[in-house]
Amino acid sequence: MFANYLIGLREGLEAALVVSILIAYLVKAGRRDRLPVVGGGVALAIALSVGFGAFLTYTSTTLLKDFKSQELFGGIMSCIAVVFVTWMVFWMRRTARNLKAELDGRLSQALNVGGYAVALTAFLSVFREGLETALFFWSAVQAAGSTTSPVIGFSLGILTAVVLAWLLYNRSVKLNLAQFFTWTGAGLIIIAAGVLAYAVHDLQEAGAIGGLYTLAFDISDVIPPSSWYGTLLKGVFNLSPQTTVAQAIAWTLYFVPVMTLFVLGSRRAGTRKQETSHA
């Protein structure tokens, strides 16, 4: 549940901040008449994102009848989800401090064009986040092997994100967004590594990846999959007590370089900020 809570919190806050920035700009510019247009663009983006998630579920459970096709589809989609979330984590770390200025500039240009441009700006700003969220959440649910607990965690994360965004909009709380996206980004990298390992499992089941079926480790005697702590590790880190060599290699080749680059980039960003503040 925690992994999906983090996905909902991180992605939900990112989208909610985008919406609050757009609303704040329109209010400040005295263009409240454009607020319904922004609301329409946001609503359409949310609806299409939910529809995309439903399409993934329908495709994997209904359109694909045989087991190998389902596993192949799940493995490919999970790999794509890992690529998207990795890009998103690094992009947000780089642009978190300048997000408001970037969105203000886009909306200013859109206001000069007309209502459709404002709606399109709102739609595109939220739809990108929605697609990434739907794809990554779907992949995380497939890896967890259940639905109820991930949905509850994800919903609680979204709810927390909306409340935080509302409090930030009303300046009731102060949140260091750079640090927030750094810590949650590191958490998502851990989750993404587990999703990738599970994607390799799906691809092996589909016969798309041959060899390396030997178990790298088997700790099912120490951590029974049915135990509460086994379920917890599976839900948070997608840790399978029985992991093949291919899964272990995929996890390591993803996690080590990606986390290293992320940490080094965050440290450089922090160093530049300190140098700027002392200048």
N, C-alpha and C positions, 0 to 999 in steps of 0.2 A: 504493500500500500504506500510506503514512504516514497519509493521511487516514482510512482505515478503522482503522488502529492507534489513532489519536487518538479515534475514535468508541468503539472497544472499551474503551480505557483510561478515558476520561471516564465513560461510562455504566456500565461495569463496576465502577469504583471507587465510584461513587455507590450502586449497588445493593448492593455488597459491604459498604460502610460501614453501610448501613441494617441489613443482616443482623447484622453484628458488634455494632452497638449494641443490637439486640433480644436477642442472646445474652448480652451483657455484663449487661444489666439483669436478665434472668432469673437468671443466676448470682449476681449481687449480692443479689437479693431472695430467694435460697434456693429458687427454683422451677425447679430443673433438670428436674423432671418434665414441664415444659411445652416443653422443647427439641425433642422429637420433633414436637410440634404445629407449632412454628415451622418446622421442617424440612419438614413436609408442605405447609404454606402456600407456602413458598419454591419447593419442587419443582413444585407445581402452577402457580405463576406462570411459572416458567421454561418448563415444557412448553407452556403456552398461548401464550407469547410466540414460541417456536419455531414452533408451529403457525400462528400469525398470519403469520409470515414465509413459511412454506411455502404458505399460502393466497394470499398476494400473488403469489408466483412462479407457482403453478398457474393463477391467474386470468389473469395477463398472458400466459402461454405456451400454455395449453390451452383455457380457456373462450372467450377472445377470439381468433377465427380470423383476422379481417382486419387488415391493417396499421394502418389508421386507428384502429380500436378499441383496439388495443394501445398506440398512441402516446397516444391520449386518456387511457386509464387510467393510463399511466405519468406523464403530465404532471400529472394531477389528484392522484395519490398523492404525487408529489414536492412539489407545492405544499403539501399537507397536512403532509408531513414537515417542511418549512421552518417552517411555523407552529408545530408542536409543539416543534421543537428551539429555536426562538427563545424561546418561552415558558419552556422548561426552563432555558435559559441564564440568563435574568434571574431566574427563581424561585430557582435554586440560588445565584446570587450574593447574593441577599437573605437566604436562610435558612441558608447554610452554617454560620454561627457558632452558630445556635440549633437545628440539626438534632437533636442529641442530646437536648436538653430536650424538644423537640416529640415525638419518638418515645417517650421515656420516659413522657411524660404519656399518650399513646395506649395504650401497653402496660399501664400501671398501671390504667387504666380497664377494659381488656379482661380483665385478670386477675380483676377483681371480678365480671365477667359469667360467664366460664367458658372452657373450652377452645376452643370454636368461635369465640369472639370473638378469642382470641389468634391462631388460625390465620388468621382473616379479616384481622387487622391486618398480619400478616406477608405474606399474599397481596397485599393492596392496595398495600402499601408497595413491593413488588418488581414487581408486575404493571404498574404505571404506567410504571416505568422500562423494563421489558421491551418494552412496546408501542412506546414512543417509539424505543427502540434498534432494534427490528426494522424499523419503518417507515423510519427515517432510513438505516439500513444498506442496506436494499433499494433505496432511492432512489439512494444513493451508488454501489451496484453497477451500477444501470442507467445512471447517468451515466458511469461508468468504462468500460462496454462490455465488461467481462470479469468472471470469477467467481473464478478460482483465486487471483490476487494479493490481491483484497479480502478473501477469506475467511481467507487466511493472516495478513494484517495485523490483521484484526478479532480473530482467535483469539489472536494474540500480545498484543494490547491487553487482552483479557479475562484472560489468564493473568497479565500484569503487574499488573492491578488486584487480582486475588485474592491474589497474593503481597504486594502493598503493604498490603491490608486486613488480612491475617494478621499482618504485622509491626507495623502500627499497633495491632492488638488486643493483641498481646503487648508493646507499648511498646518494640519493638526499634528503631524509627525514629520521628522526629518530622517531621511534614509540616504546613506551614501550609496548611490546606484552603482558606482564603479566597483566598490567592494562587494555589493550584493551580487552583481553579475559575475564577478570573479569567483566567488565561493560557489554559487549555484552552477556556474560553468564547469568548475572542477567536478562537481557532483554528477553533472550530466555526462561528462567524459567517462566516468566510472560506469554509469548506466549503459552508455553507448557501447563500451567494450563488451559488456555482458550480452547486449543485443546482437553484436557482431558474432560473438561466440555461438549464440543460439542460431543465428543465420547459417553459420557453417554446419551446425547440426542438421538443420532443415535441408541444406544442399546435399549433405552426405546421405540423408534418408531418401532424397530424390534421385540419387545416383549421379548428380552433377559433379561431385567431387569424389574422386576415387582414392583409395589408400588412406594411410594414417588413421585407421579405425582403432588402433591399439589405444587402450586407456592410458592417459598421461598420469592419472591418479584416480583412486577409488576410495572415497572417505565416507561411503554410505553407512559403514558400521559406526563411525564416529558421529556423523551428522545424518541421521535418518531423514530422507526426503519428507516423510509424513509428520515429523516432529515440528513443534512450533518454531524452534530456532532454524530448522532446515527450511521451513516455509518462509521465514523472515529473510534469510540469506538469499533464497531464490527470488523473492519479491524485490529486494533492494538491489542486489548485485547480479542477479541472474546466475548465481553460482550453482552449478550442477555438481552434485557429489560424485557423479561419474562423468569425467571430462575426457574426451578423446585428445590425441596428440594434435590433430588438426585444429580443434577448438582452442587448445592452450596456445598454439602458435599464433593463431589469429588474434586472440586476446592480447598476447604480449606484444606482437608487432604493431597493434593499434595503440594500446594504452601507453607504452613506454615513450615512443617518440611524440605522440600527441600531447600527453600530459607534460612532458619536458618542455616542448615548445610553448605551451600555454603558460606554464609557471614562469619561464624565462621572459616571455613577452609581458606578463603582468608585472614582473619585477622591474623591467626596463621602463614601463609606463609609470610605475610609482617613482622611480628615480628621476625621470624627466619632470614629473610634477613637483618633486621636492626642489629640483634645481630651478624651476620656473618661479616657485614661491620665494626662494632666497635671492633671486636676481633683482 
